[in-house]
Amino acid sequence: MIAILYLTRELRLWTWLFVIYCFIFFAILWEWCDVARIKAVWAKCVYAGLFILAAVVLTYVEVNHDDLIIPYVEVILDDLIVGAALVVWTFGIVAVLFFKSLRRVLSNRALLLPAGGIVAVGSILAFSKIDASGKALIAIIAVAGVTDSFAYLIGNFFGTRQLHPDVSPSKTWEGTIGGFVGGLSCLFVFDQVLGWIEFHTFWLWPVAVLYAIFGDLFESALKRTADMKDSGNLLPGHGGFLDRFDSLMALSVCAYFCVV
């Protein structure tokens, strides 16, 4: 994905890059329906299609603040939607920490369906805005990838203590700490060495990496609640689009408010 993003940026194929976002998130919303136990194909198409359409409208249609009901209050709609997505991911952190108490909430379809749409639209808007700031989105994708990879590799080779067996028995403390250190190191390189991304302060680095880690754990909690091993079969051997992009989605909406 980093290669595709870099090439589209260099060739200035902005529209095609946005189309790629939309296809990916259509697949993510399709799989979210499975988590919410929505099986009808037409329902999945309508659900995913409506939220992707909303993302397209919000990305390409300018809002005239003079026409708002309260003209003296400047409302930045993108900030509100990405902020709502951040609230969902923050609830995800709480849900992971108190999984046994909140497990029933995670199976509530009336909450899951709007939450999935908010997360998807918020992530698309965050991707679009971060991408407009240069090579920052490439850095965000790399940080999410390094965090996941380090957590997997170190957990596989050195992991002995389970992190949260109720949510994901395969994840370990050693792997999580390795992913955290790897993500921080990657952020340091892109921020301080390459200058591809600029956070308001380095104190936000650990916050952003923690969102990436908990994004993965939240998705595992959703799968555990829905009694699913993988989020879908659209990516054979990779668990599904939601499995692949959970950390990146959580990280992107957090970084939206952290990047200068």
DATAQUI-V475187 format. One record per residue. N is the residue number from 0. BURIAL is b if it has 16 or more other ideal C-beta (glycine too) atoms within 10 Angstrom, else e. Layout:
# DATAQUI-V475187
N,BURIAL / N,BURIAL
This chain:
# DATAQUI-V475187
0,e / 1,e / 2,e / 3,e / 4,b / 5,e / 6,e / 7,b / 8,b / 9,e / 10,e / 11,e / 12,e / 13,e / 14,e / 15,e / 16,b / 17,b / 18,e / 19,b / 20,b / 21,b / 22,e / 23,b / 24,b / 25,b / 26,b / 27,b / 28,b / 29,b / 30,b / 31,b / 32,b / 33,b / 34,b / 35,b / 36,e / 37,b / 38,e / 39,e / 40,e / 41,e / 42,e / 43,b / 44,e / 45,e / 46,b / 47,b / 48,e / 49,e / 50,b / 51,b / 52,e / 53,b / 54,b / 55,b / 56,e / 57,b / 58,b / 59,e / 60,e / 61,e / 62,e / 63,e / 64,e / 65,e / 66,e / 67,e / 68,e / 69,e / 70,e / 71,e / 72,e / 73,e / 74,e / 75,e / 76,e / 77,b / 78,e / 79,e / 80,b / 81,b / 82,e / 83,b / 84,b / 85,b / 86,e / 87,b / 88,b / 89,b / 90,b / 91,b / 92,b / 93,e / 94,b / 95,b / 96,e / 97,e / 98,b / 99,e / 100,e / 101,b / 102,e / 103,e / 104,e / 105,b / 106,b / 107,e / 108,e / 109,e / 110,e / 111,b / 112,b / 113,e / 114,b / 115,b / 116,b / 117,b / 118,b / 119,b / 120,b / 121,b / 122,b / 123,b / 124,b / 125,b / 126,b / 127,b / 128,b / 129,b / 130,b / 131,e / 132,e / 133,e / 134,b / 135,b / 136,b / 137,b / 138,b / 139,b / 140,b / 141,b / 142,b / 143,b / 144,b / 145,b / 146,b / 147,b / 148,e / 149,b / 150,b / 151,b / 152,e / 153,b / 154,b / 155,e / 156,e / 157,e / 158,b / 159,e / 160,e / 161,e / 162,b / 163,b / 164,e / 165,e / 166,b / 167,b / 168,e / 169,e / 170,b / 171,b / 172,e / 173,b / 174,b / 175,b / 176,b / 177,b / 178,b / 179,b / 180,b / 181,b / 182,b / 183,b / 184,b / 185,b / 186,b / 187,e / 188,b / 189,b / 190,b / 191,e / 192,e / 193,e / 194,e / 195,b / 196,b / 197,e / 198,b / 199,e / 200,e / 201,e / 202,e / 203,b / 204,b / 205,e / 206,e / 207,b / 208,b / 209,b / 210,b / 211,b / 212,b / 213,b / 214,b / 215,b / 216,b / 217,b / 218,b / 219,b / 220,b / 221,b / 222,b / 223,b / 224,b / 225,e / 226,e / 227,b / 228,e / 229,b / 230,b / 231,b / 232,e / 233,b / 234,b / 235,e / 236,e / 237,e / 238,b / 239,b / 240,b / 241,b / 242,b / 243,b / 244,b / 245,b / 246,b / 247,b / 248,b / 249,b / 250,b / 251,b / 252,b / 253,b / 254,b / 255,b / 256,e / 257,b / 258,b / 259,e
